[in-house]
Amino acid sequence: MKRILCALLCCTLLTGCARSGPTATQTASEEEKNSVVIALDVNSEPAAGFDPVYGWGAGEHMHEPLIQSTLTVTNTDLTIGYDLATGYTVSDDGLTWTVTLRDGVTFTDGQPLTAEDVAFTYNTVKAGSSVTDLTMLDRAEALDDTTVVFYMNTPFSVWPYTMAYVGIVPEHAYDAASYGEHPIGSGRYILKQWDRGQQIILEANPDYYGEKPEMERVTILFLEEDAAFLAVQAGQVDLAYTSATYADQQPDGYTLFRCETVDNRGINLPVTGNPVTSDLSVRRAINMGIDRQEMIDNVLNGYGTPAYSVCDKMPWYSPDAQVAYDPEGAAALLEDAGWTLGADGVREKDGVKAQLNLLYSSSDSVRQALAADLSNQLGELGFAVTIEGVGWDIAYDRALTEPLVWGWGAHTPMELYNIYHTDSTAGTARYSPYANETVDGYMDQALRCTDLEESYALWKKAQWDGTAGVTQEGDVPWVWLVNVDHLYWVREGLQVAQQKIHPHGHGWSIVNNVDQWSW
C-alpha cells in the first residue's frame, strides 16, 4: 500500500520535483540551487484564486500575498515597515491617512503602478470582499501618481496593519472573473502555473523593485498531511508542513523546523447565560487551575508554549495576563465562593452543580484532545465536564451559553477588539457574552490614537489597568490554553530565513520570506 501511495504521490508532483533522492548531499544544478519545493496543506490552496479582493493574503490566516505588493509590511518584531509606501501621515482627528508611494514601480505587464491603482484596489475590496473588513474606510482617492489618501469613517490607528496584507491590483487589467487565475501584480513573484488541486509554480519577478529573490522558482504542492510526510520520505520536497504526530520520526536528510506562534487555543467562558461560568470565581479558578505545560507535553508532544492571552508575544501584549498554575489556590477560591465538594466529587453551590459541556470542532483532533485533557484537569478541581464535537454551523450560537475550544491569533491588535469589545447590535461581545465599558473605552481610545506605537499602551490597559480588564484579576471571560508550534520538515542544506511569530493557521506564513531562503 505504501508503494502505491508513493507512486501516486510522484505522479501528482508533476514539474514540482525539483530534486530527487532523500538527501541533500547530491550535487545540485544551478537551477536547483535557486529553487525550492514546498508542501502546504490542501486547505492552503485559495478557492477564489490569487485575488486580494476575494481574500488572497487576508482573512483569518493573514499572510504576505507574494504576487502583489502591499503598502506596508510587518517586521520580524511585528512593528510596521514599508513596501510600496515610503511614508504616511495621519490627521489630528485620525480620519485622514495620506500615504506616499515609491515612484517607478511597474506591474508585470509593464504598466506603471500609481496611486490610482491603490485607490482602485481598496475601493474594490471595500465594495466586494466578504473576507477583508474595510468597514472603517469611507473611500480611497489618488491625489497624484505617488500620493493616495484614505478617508476613514472612524479613527483606526491600526490601519498600517491592514495595509500590510492588502495586495495592490492593476485597475487597467483587473477582471473579477479571471484575475484570480491569472493575477498581474508587482510583487516578488509571478504566478507561472497553477494546476488546481495539485500545485502552483512561482517565478521571480525580473522587474521587482526590491532586492532580487534568492529563490527564483518556488513550487508549492497542496498535500494532505500523510501525503506530505510520504513526500519527505521519498525526498521529493524540500520543506513540508507536519504536526506533532510525526515529530518523533527521523526521515533521512531532513530536520524538524519549529516555528513559534501566536496560534492559540482557548475557551470562552460565558459571563451570562451559564449558571456555572457566570460566577467570576469559577472563571478565575479555571484560569489558575489549568496545567498548560501538561497539555503541551501530552497533547502537543512538547511542541507548543503556554497561552495566557490572544496576543502573547505581540507588541501590545500585557504581561499581566500571565497566571501561575496553582490548583490548590483554585480549589480554595472555589471553596471561598461557596462551591463545595459533594459526595460524588462534584462541586455545588446553591443547588447548582459545577457541570459544564465543553464544545470543540468535530473535524479537529487537536481541539478534541485539548478538550479531553481540560475535562480531566477540571475534574480534579471538582467540575463534571462532558465534551461534545460540533460543526461550525451551530458552534457559534451554542458558544453564547457554553464554552467552546477556539483557535485565534493574528498580526493585529484588532484580534483583541473582535473578541472582547461590545458589539453595538448584540449588546455584548461578538463571540461570547461579555461587556465592560472600561475595557471598551481603552480599545476605543487605542483606535483613536494618531500614533500607532502609543496605542499599544492602551491595548495593554484593556487587558489590565490595575483595577479592570480581561485578565486573572479582572473579568476572565476567556481562558487561553496553548500556542501551537508550527512544524516543518526541512531538507538539510536549506536555509530558511528568520520567521516572524506565525499567526493562526498552519499555511502561507512559512513562505512570507521565501525569497530570502537559500541553499
Buried (B, 14 or more C-beta within 10 A) or exposed (E): EEEEEBEEBBEBBBEBBBBEEBBBEBEBEEEBBBBBBBBBBBEBBBEBBBBBBBBBBBBEBBBBBBBBBBBBBBEEEBEBEBBBBEEBEBBEEBBBBBBBBBEEBBBBEEBBBBBBBBBBBBBBBBEEBEBBBBEBBBEBBBEEBBBBBBEBEEBBBBBBBBBBBBBBBBBEBBEEEEBBEEBBBBBBBBBBEBBEEBBBBBBBBEEBBBEEBBBBBBBBBBBEBEBBBBBBBBBBBBBBBBBBBBBEEEBEBBEBBBBBBBBBBBBBBBBBEBBBBBBBBBBBBBBBBBBBBEBBEBBBBBBBBBBBBBBBBBBBBBEBBEBEBBBEBBBEBBBEBEBEBEEEEBBBBEEBBBBBBBBBBBEBBBBBBBBBBBBEBBEEBBBBBEBBBBEEEEBEEBBBBBBBBBBBBBBBBBBBBBBBBBEEEEEBBBBBBBBBEBBBBBBBBBBBBBEBEEBBBBBBBBBBBEEBBBBBBBBBBBBBBBBBBBBBBBBEBBEBBEBBBBBBBBBBBBBBBBBBBEB
